[in-house]
Amino acid sequence: MTFEITRSKNLVSRSLQPRTASILCGALLWAPFANVAFAVEAKVVLDQILGEAIPQLQNVMASVSQGCSGGSSGLPPVGWSEKQKSGNLAVNAFSAARTALATGQTSDAVQQINTGVSQLDALIVGLHNSCSGGASGVDPVSYSNYVRFRDVLKERLETAKRFL
């Protein structure tokens, strides 16, 4: 009886070995294709994020241009023309990133995204205390919304870049 149990365990064990090996080989064979699929999906997601971010950033810049209290519909922050350059450079970099993604130039796209984020940071940081008032200036009326827009966009872009 003991011999029969041992023998049947050996038969089950031997029959499972080729199946396990097949499963492992299949998983290893298809893993690179899964990575390619993730990379393609990441490019699509990045393009969508950038496609939404560009007009949103342009809306933020329009809001900022009249973001300080005063006048009939608001006033621009102090030094707006310099701050506006950072915003425009961010828009241009994000547009260039979309083009690079579409043409398969992933490393260039990542570089352009990083440039765009850096310029967006420069715009938002430059807005702090940039309106007249107070001892050292005050923030634009919607400053917290601008900061939140930047932070959410940065997080979304960084997350999607990890899958490239």
Secondary structure as UniProt FT lines:
FT   HELIX           2..64
FT   TURN            65..66
FT   TURN            71..73
FT   TURN            78..79
FT   HELIX           80..102
FT   TURN            103..104
FT   HELIX           106..127
FT   TURN            128..129
FT   TURN            134..136
FT   TURN            141..142
FT   HELIX           143..161
FT   TURN            162..163
//
